[in-house]
Amino acid sequence: MVTIDDALVYMGIDYPDEVAIKNATRALATAQRTLKGAVGDDVDDLLPGDERAAEIVLMWTDDLYKQRGSTSAKVTGTTRRLTEDMVLQLQMDLRRLREVAAK
């Protein structure tokens, strides 16, 4: 699971103030919830430490943090495709693991 410290390092925020921490924490919580909504609440249990899940959360956190208050949500096509591919991979892995766990 990605921590607020992980997110701050990823975003290049070396000396965060209280407002930066508050905004980053909110963006991180939103990104984590979005991932769980996309692939399932059990992603952390069935795929602990999965680098794809962590990278998705970090990318989304960074995007949400940088776009806060903005009326335009620009995401590059490459980032969008990469994110969609990683989400699909996680969905497939979790489906397989759920089927194994149900047996």
C-alpha positions as CSV (number, residue, x, y, z in Angstrom):
1,M,0.0,0.0,0.0
2,V,1.3,3.4,-1.0
3,T,2.0,5.8,1.9
4,I,1.8,9.5,2.0
5,D,5.6,9.6,2.2
6,D,5.8,7.4,-1.0
7,A,3.4,9.8,-2.7
8,L,5.3,12.9,-1.7
9,V,8.6,11.5,-2.9
10,Y,7.0,10.4,-6.2
11,M,5.6,14.0,-6.7
12,G,9.0,15.5,-5.9
13,I,7.8,17.4,-2.8
14,D,10.9,17.5,-0.6
15,Y,9.7,19.8,2.1
16,P,5.9,19.7,2.3
17,D,4.0,22.2,4.4
18,E,0.7,21.4,6.1
19,V,-1.4,22.4,3.1
20,A,0.7,20.3,0.7
21,I,0.4,17.3,3.0
22,K,-3.4,17.8,3.4
23,N,-3.9,18.1,-0.4
24,A,-1.6,15.1,-1.1
25,T,-3.3,13.0,1.5
26,R,-6.7,13.7,0.0
27,A,-5.4,12.9,-3.5
28,L,-3.8,9.7,-2.3
29,A,-7.1,8.5,-0.6
30,T,-9.0,9.3,-3.8
31,A,-6.5,7.4,-5.9
32,Q,-6.5,4.4,-3.6
33,R,-10.3,4.3,-3.5
34,T,-10.5,4.7,-7.3
35,L,-8.2,1.7,-7.8
36,K,-10.2,-0.4,-5.4
37,G,-13.4,0.6,-7.3
38,A,-11.8,-0.3,-10.6
39,V,-10.3,-3.7,-9.7
40,G,-11.9,-4.7,-6.3
41,D,-11.6,-4.0,-2.6
42,D,-9.4,-7.1,-2.1
43,V,-6.5,-5.9,-4.3
44,D,-4.3,-5.2,-1.3
45,D,-5.1,-8.7,0.2
46,L,-4.7,-10.8,-2.9
47,L,-1.9,-8.8,-4.6
48,P,0.1,-7.4,-1.7
49,G,2.9,-5.2,-2.8
50,D,2.0,-5.3,-6.5
51,E,4.1,-2.8,-8.3
52,R,1.4,-2.1,-10.9
53,A,-1.2,-1.2,-8.3
54,A,1.3,1.1,-6.5
55,E,2.3,2.8,-9.7
56,I,-1.3,3.4,-10.7
57,V,-2.0,4.9,-7.3
58,L,1.1,7.1,-7.5
59,M,0.3,8.3,-11.0
60,W,-3.3,9.1,-10.1
61,T,-2.3,10.8,-6.9
62,D,0.2,13.0,-8.7
63,D,-2.4,13.8,-11.4
64,L,-5.1,14.6,-8.8
65,Y,-2.6,16.7,-6.8
66,K,-1.5,18.7,-9.8
67,Q,-4.9,19.2,-11.3
68,R,-6.7,20.2,-8.1
69,G,-8.8,23.3,-8.7
70,S,-8.2,23.1,-12.4
71,T,-11.0,22.9,-14.9
72,S,-9.1,20.9,-17.4
73,A,-8.0,17.4,-16.7
74,K,-5.3,16.7,-19.3
75,V,-3.8,13.3,-19.3
76,T,-1.5,12.2,-22.0
77,G,-2.7,9.4,-24.3
78,T,0.3,7.3,-23.3
79,T,-0.4,7.7,-19.6
80,R,-4.1,6.9,-20.2
81,R,-3.3,3.7,-22.2
82,L,-0.7,2.6,-19.6
83,T,-3.1,3.1,-16.8
84,E,-6.0,1.3,-18.5
85,D,-3.7,-1.6,-19.3
86,M,-2.4,-1.9,-15.8
87,V,-6.0,-1.8,-14.4
88,L,-7.1,-4.5,-16.9
89,Q,-4.1,-6.7,-15.8
90,L,-5.0,-6.3,-12.1
91,Q,-8.6,-7.1,-12.8
92,M,-7.6,-10.3,-14.6
93,D,-5.1,-11.3,-11.9
94,L,-7.7,-10.7,-9.1
95,R,-10.4,-12.6,-11.0
96,R,-8.1,-15.6,-11.2
97,L,-7.1,-15.4,-7.6
98,R,-10.7,-15.1,-6.5
99,E,-11.6,-18.2,-8.5
100,V,-8.7,-20.1,-6.8
101,A,-9.7,-18.9,-3.3
102,A,-13.4,-19.9,-3.9
103,K,-12.3,-23.5,-4.6
